[in-house]
Amino acid sequence: MDDILTAAEAAVILKTSVNKVNELCRTKKIPAQKIGGWRISRAKLMHWIENPEPEKPDRSGRVTSGKFYKKGALA
């Protein structure tokens, strides 16, 4: 069975805060399920880290990074 992580455990892997992980889950930036709190598959999280999304323009036409860690959080 796949390892299931809490937001706190995912925050340690991502080297960020639990609040940031909760935001990423809430905005569906990372694959997660809410079961009494956010639950994240370790395999899916690692796949998400290794396969960045392409850059795309937002509604204002600005190009933003596909994943937050490109800006240095996981450098």
BAZASE-234848 format. One line per 10 residues: their letters; for each residue x, y, z of N, C-alpha, C. Coordinates in steps of 0.02 Angstrom, whole numbers, padded with zeros to 5 digits, m for minus. Layout:
a> X,Y,Z,X,Y,Z,X,Y,Z ~ ... .
REM end
This chain:
mddiltaaea> 00042,m00059,00000,00000,00000,00000,00044,00062,00000 ~ 00020,00113,m00033,00055,00176,m00039,00059,00212,00028 ~ 00117,00242,00043,00124,00282,00104,00080,00344,00097 ~ 00042,00358,00149,00000,00417,00151,00029,00465,00202 ~ 00038,00528,00182,00069,00578,00224,00018,00628,00249 ~ 00031,00657,00306,m00008,00713,00330,00022,00777,00300 ~ m00011,00833,00308,00016,00896,00284,00082,00912,00318 ~ 00088,00896,00381,00150,00909,00418,00208,00868,00390 ~ 00195,00804,00374,00247,00762,00346,00266,00785,00275 ~ 00217,00806,00236,00231,00832,00170,00271,00897,00174 .
avilktsvnk> 00257,00938,00224,00293,01001,00233,00367,00988,00246 ~ 00383,00936,00283,00453,00919,00295,00487,00899,00230 ~ 00454,00859,00189,00483,00838,00124,00493,00898,00079 ~ 00443,00944,00078,00446,01002,00034,00487,01059,00063 ~ 00507,01052,00126,00546,01104,00160,00508,01171,00159 ~ 00445,01167,00180,00403,01226,00183,00358,01219,00244 ~ 00314,01267,00253,00269,01266,00312,00208,01222,00300 ~ 00177,01201,00354,00115,01163,00350,00061,01207,00317 ~ 00061,01271,00334,00011,01316,00304,00018,01318,00228 ~ 00080,01318,00202,00091,01319,00130,00066,01254,00099 .
vnelcrtkki> 00078,01198,00131,00054,01133,00106,m00022,01132,00106 ~ m00053,01158,00159,m00126,01161,00161,m00153,01204,00104 ~ m00120,01260,00090,m00140,01303,00034,m00134,01266,m00032 ~ m00078,01231,m00042,m00067,01194,m00104,m00120,01139,m00113 ~ m00139,01107,m00059,m00191,01056,m00061,m00259,01088,m00077 ~ m00274,01141,m00042,m00339,01175,m00050,m00348,01201,m00121 ~ m00294,01226,m00151,m00298,01254,m00219,m00284,01201,m00272 ~ m00278,01138,m00250,m00267,01081,m00295,m00203,01086,m00336 ~ m00152,01117,m00306,m00086,01120,m00339,m00049,01054,m00330 ~ m00063,01020,m00274,m00035,00953,m00263,m00093,00904,m00253 .
paqkiggwri> m00085,00842,m00274,m00139,00793,m00266,m00148,00774,m00193 ~ m00209,00783,m00168,m00223,00767,m00097,m00297,00754,m00088 ~ m00312,00722,m00032,m00381,00708,m00012,m00390,00736,00058 ~ m00448,00764,00071,m00461,00790,00139,m00501,00738,00177 ~ m00467,00707,00225,m00497,00656,00268,m00478,00674,00340 ~ m00517,00717,00370,m00501,00741,00437,m00441,00788,00438 ~ m00415,00804,00384,m00355,00844,00372,m00329,00821,00304 ~ m00282,00856,00276,m00257,00838,00210,m00214,00775,00213 ~ m00226,00729,00167,m00187,00668,00160,m00157,00667,00091 ~ m00093,00654,00087,m00056,00658,00024,m00019,00593,00013 .
sraklmhwie> m00027,00564,m00046,00009,00504,m00064,00083,00521,m00074 ~ 00127,00484,m00041,00199,00497,m00050,00219,00489,m00123 ~ 00195,00437,m00156,00214,00425,m00226,00190,00482,m00271 ~ 00129,00505,m00260,00102,00560,m00301,00139,00625,m00287 ~ 00157,00636,m00223,00195,00696,m00206,00263,00695,m00239 ~ 00297,00638,m00238,00363,00633,m00269,00357,00643,m00345 ~ 00305,00616,m00375,00293,00626,m00447,00281,00700,m00462 ~ 00243,00733,m00419,00228,00805,m00427,00293,00846,m00423 ~ 00337,00827,m00377,00401,00862,m00370,00445,00853,m00432 ~ 00448,00792,m00458,00492,00774,m00513,00466,00796,m00581 .
npepekpdrs> 00402,00811,m00587,00372,00828,m00652,00337,00896,m00647 ~ 00376,00949,m00653,00346,01016,m00647,00296,01030,m00703 ~ 00246,01069,m00686,00197,01089,m00736,00228,01143,m00781 ~ 00208,01147,m00844,00235,01199,m00888,00210,01267,m00865 ~ 00250,01319,m00880,00229,01386,m00863,00170,01405,m00906 ~ 00123,01442,m00876,00064,01462,m00913,00042,01531,m00890 ~ 00011,01570,m00934,m00010,01637,m00913,m00071,01634,m00868 ~ m00074,01681,m00821,m00133,01686,m00779,m00184,01730,m00814 ~ m00237,01747,m00780,m00291,01786,m00812,m00268,01855,m00835 ~ m00217,01883,m00803,m00192,01949,m00823,m00142,01944,m00880 .
grvtsgkfyk> m00124,01883,m00900,m00077,01874,m00955,m00005,01864,m00932 ~ 00007,01870,m00865,00074,01861,m00839,00090,01787,m00837 ~ 00152,01769,m00850,00174,01699,m00845,00198,01688,m00774 ~ 00171,01637,m00743,00191,01620,m00675,00221,01550,m00676 ~ 00261,01537,m00626,00293,01472,m00620,00241,01417,m00610 ~ 00252,01359,m00640,00205,01304,m00634,00204,01275,m00563 ~ 00259,01279,m00527,00261,01253,m00459,00300,01302,m00415 ~ 00278,01307,m00353,00308,01356,m00309,00382,01342,m00295 ~ 00404,01279,m00296,00473,01265,m00277,00523,01288,m00329 ~ 00501,01304,m00390,00547,01331,m00440,00576,01398,m00417 .
kgala> 00541,01432,m00372,00563,01497,m00348,00613,01491,m00292 ~ 00635,01431,m00276,00688,01423,m00227,00668,01384,m00164 ~ 00605,01367,m00155,00586,01332,m00095,00619,01263,m00090 ~ 00630,01231,m00146,00662,01165,m00145,00727,01164,m00184 ~ 00758,01221,m00191,00819,01225,m00231,00875,01186,m00200 .
REM end
